[in-house]
Each structure stands twice: as C-alpha cells, then as structure tokens.
Amino acid sequence: MKSFRHRLLVMIIGWIGLLLAGLLIIVSQLFPLYTNLENPSTIWLLLFLIFAIAMAISTVISHRIIKIQAQPIENVTETALELVKGNYRARAVESGTVGAVQLSSTINVLARNLQEITAVRQMEQERLKTLIENMGSSLMMINRQGRVSLVNTPFLKELDMTTESVQGKLYKELSIPAVLAQFIENVFMTETPDRDQIDFFIGLHQKHLDVYGAPIMGEHERWLGVVIVAHDISDLKRLEQVRKDFVANVSHELRTPVTSIKGFSETLLDGAYEDTPTLLSFLEIIQKESNRLELLIKDLLELSKIEHAGFQVNSQPTDMKAVIERAAGMIQPRMEEKSIRLQLELEPVKVFGDPNRLIQVMMNLLANALTYSASKTTVEVRLYKEQEEAVIQVKDQGIGIEASEIGRLFERFYRVDRARSRNSGGTGLGLSIVKHLVEAHHGKLKVDSEVGVGTTFTVYLPLAG
C-alpha cells in the first residue's frame, strides 16, 4: 500500500510540476520586457525560486491530502488481507471521510459475520467429531474415488490399525479381513444399502461384527460415496453360546440321574424288588442319584442367586484362619476315604468378608482338589499376607489343566475330566460359584497349573481395616 501512496504522490506532483512549468513559460511570454534588463539571470533565478517553493508547498499539501484519503483505504485493504488469511478477529479503523468510514464499517460487519460463522462451524465440527469418536460403533466413510475420507478410533482399534495406514487410502488397499472387504465392495459397487453379520479372526481372537453400509447422497441425488458402520457383537455371540451350552449341559446333567432313577425303579417294579440284595443295591443307587440331583438343583439355585445383579455379601471382619480350619474339618473325612493328606500352613489373618460365603469358597476349592487328585497325594492350603491383601492358596497334586483350558475353567458345567468328576458326585458348578463369590468380595482369583503335576488356585481378598 505504501508503493500505491508513493505512486499517487509522484503522479500528483508531476501534474503540479507541469502546470507550474507551463505557467512559468506563459509568464515569460507575457512579460518580454524583463528579458531586456541588464541582469536577466536574476529574474530567472527569482522565477526558479518561486517555482521551487510552489513545488515544495504543493508536495507537502499533496502528501497530507493523500495520506488522509489513502490511509483508510490502506487499513481496509490490510484488514481484508487478514480476513483472507483466516484471521477473522481483524478489524478496520472506522475513521476518515464518509465513504471511507462506510467502507470500514462494511468490512468490520463482514469480519464479524465470518467470525461467527467460523465459530459455529468449529463448534459443529467438534460436536460431530465427539459424536463419531464416542458413538461406540466403528465408522468409516469412503468418497466417490474409493478413498477413505473419515475413520473413527473404534474402527481402528477393532481392526488393530493406525490412522496413517487407513486415512486417504483406497479401500481395496486396506489390510482388512476378506469378508469385510467383500461387504464394502458390494455396497460401493451397487450403491445400495446392505446389512450383514460377519465373523473373522484378529490374531487368536474371533470377532463378530454386525455391519451396515449405505450410499451417501448429496444435493440433487448426487452420489458422494458410502458409509460403513460396524457394531461388535462378539460378547452377545459369546453369551448366546454360553446360554446354548448351559441349556444343553443342564439337560444332560439332569437327564443322567433322572434316567438312572427311572430305569432302576422300573426294574424294581418289574419284579426285582423280590430279590432283597438286588433291591437294596438298586435303592442305594436311586438314593445316590437322588442326592446328586438334589445337589445339582441346589447349586443351580445358588449360582442363579449369586449371579443376580443385586447380590451382595454380608462383609465383616472375619478370621480367615478359622474359616479354613472349619472347611478343612468338614472335608477331612472325604480326604481320609481317598487317602489324601491335607496339609495346612495358616497365618493369623483377618479379612473383610462374609464368613459363610468364604466357607463355601473354601469347600468348593477343597472339593475340586479332592476330585482331581489321586490317592496318597497331598493337598496344601496356605494363608498369609501380601501387601494389603490376604492370600489363600490351595495346591493339589492332581491331573493338572492344559493352558488352553484354563480360560474355560470357571464356566458352568465345564469339567477337565468329565468321567472322573461326574463319578465323584461333582456338579461342575463349584468353580463358577467360587469365581462369583470372590468377585463379590472384591477379590481376585488366579490359576496356575501343569499337566501331570498339579494345580494351584490362589485367592486374593482385602484385609480387614
């Protein structure tokens, strides 16, 4: 803008100089008598001085006038340049002539409007970004060229990818499961909405996704691309499978004792009751199966109660050593029948828990060790403090558990050795009950096992304050 002011000043001074020079020539022509004087150079010097003074005065006045008139324009132009750069906080000085003030005021109104529009746009963008990032579902948008224009964090986490490996890339180049790539391809090529449930493996983990794809339509039904939304239903699938397994297992577990009772009772009714030894033998079997059926129903009801959302334990300062000794005394006869030695190493420790529920935990852990231990082995129970927790360990010398099976150990009706546990009278629900009771006490449960060596269950419980 300074160069504009200088050019304007030079142009005006040039015009004034031409006018003064022309005036000087006219004056010299109108008064020729001065040329006959003895010293004409004095007259010419005087005229030159007058011309120089006039030029200087004209320059000062012109510069002042140009500054007054051009400064508002310069300020408005600088403000406009700042607006072009995106600085919508810039404002022009509203001063000068009426026209300049009106122009500055108009530029300021424009700046304020742009600032408000930008603020609203930024707020909407933040809202949209927050919504997309926290919607709980995976989302990906693909433009008309087949490139990924938007992807949220859940999508990246779901498929173990990074923004750099996805953003701006062709969807055909993405390292995604084949079934998902085929679904995207169908939606993109047909430009029609579609929905499907797909499953695939990410490493060792199986994923189940409910995916929905639809075309993005702009103004005048112009096709802009497609949007893909995926919901992770892996937990729902797992729960559905657990429910199916539970129904099948309950049916199987109930059918076995019921079938035995029915079969032996029918045999007795057919005349076997007349043979006293056979009668007594069958009645013993019926009683055993009835007890097993009663125990199974009791454990099912107990597990259902524990798994209820409102279940709470009656926690209080409890002598854990006394709890373990009581549980050991209750199971000692069964241990002796199987010639298993029960070794206790107990320190005096008080925990914050429900004594009745803790006895239930210990009885189930000891019964599990008894079930899977051979005769003439040892079951060790240890109790000690570790930092701010009480640690209870139940270690057996049983058959052990494969590493791949440890994750399923606390499922209902899951058995490492079905024949052995069923013959011993186990229901397959004990460890599931233990898990829920330990969690109800805000504790932790850990399993270490080696096939052919034995298994150690470690329970961590909070100490009494």
Secondary structure as GFF3:
##gff-version 3
##sequence-region A 1 465
A	DSSP	alpha_helix	2	30	.	.	.	ID=ss1
A	DSSP	three_ten_helix	32	36	.	.	.	ID=ss2
A	DSSP	alpha_helix	40	85	.	.	.	ID=ss3
A	DSSP	alpha_helix	98	133	.	.	.	ID=ss4
A	DSSP	beta_strand	138	143	.	.	.	ID=ss5
A	DSSP	beta_strand	148	151	.	.	.	ID=ss6
A	DSSP	alpha_helix	153	158	.	.	.	ID=ss7
A	DSSP	three_ten_helix	171	173	.	.	.	ID=ss8
A	DSSP	alpha_helix	178	190	.	.	.	ID=ss9
A	DSSP	beta_strand	194	202	.	.	.	ID=ss10
A	DSSP	beta_strand	205	217	.	.	.	ID=ss11
A	DSSP	three_ten_helix	219	221	.	.	.	ID=ss12
A	DSSP	beta_strand	223	232	.	.	.	ID=ss13
A	DSSP	alpha_helix	234	269	.	.	.	ID=ss14
A	DSSP	three_ten_helix	272	274	.	.	.	ID=ss15
A	DSSP	alpha_helix	276	306	.	.	.	ID=ss16
A	DSSP	beta_strand	316	319	.	.	.	ID=ss17
A	DSSP	alpha_helix	320	337	.	.	.	ID=ss18
A	DSSP	beta_strand	341	346	.	.	.	ID=ss19
A	DSSP	beta_strand	350	353	.	.	.	ID=ss20
A	DSSP	alpha_helix	355	371	.	.	.	ID=ss21
A	DSSP	beta_strand	378	386	.	.	.	ID=ss22
A	DSSP	beta_strand	389	395	.	.	.	ID=ss23
A	DSSP	alpha_helix	403	406	.	.	.	ID=ss24
A	DSSP	alpha_helix	418	423	.	.	.	ID=ss25
A	DSSP	alpha_helix	430	440	.	.	.	ID=ss26
A	DSSP	beta_strand	444	450	.	.	.	ID=ss27
A	DSSP	beta_strand	454	462	.	.	.	ID=ss28
###
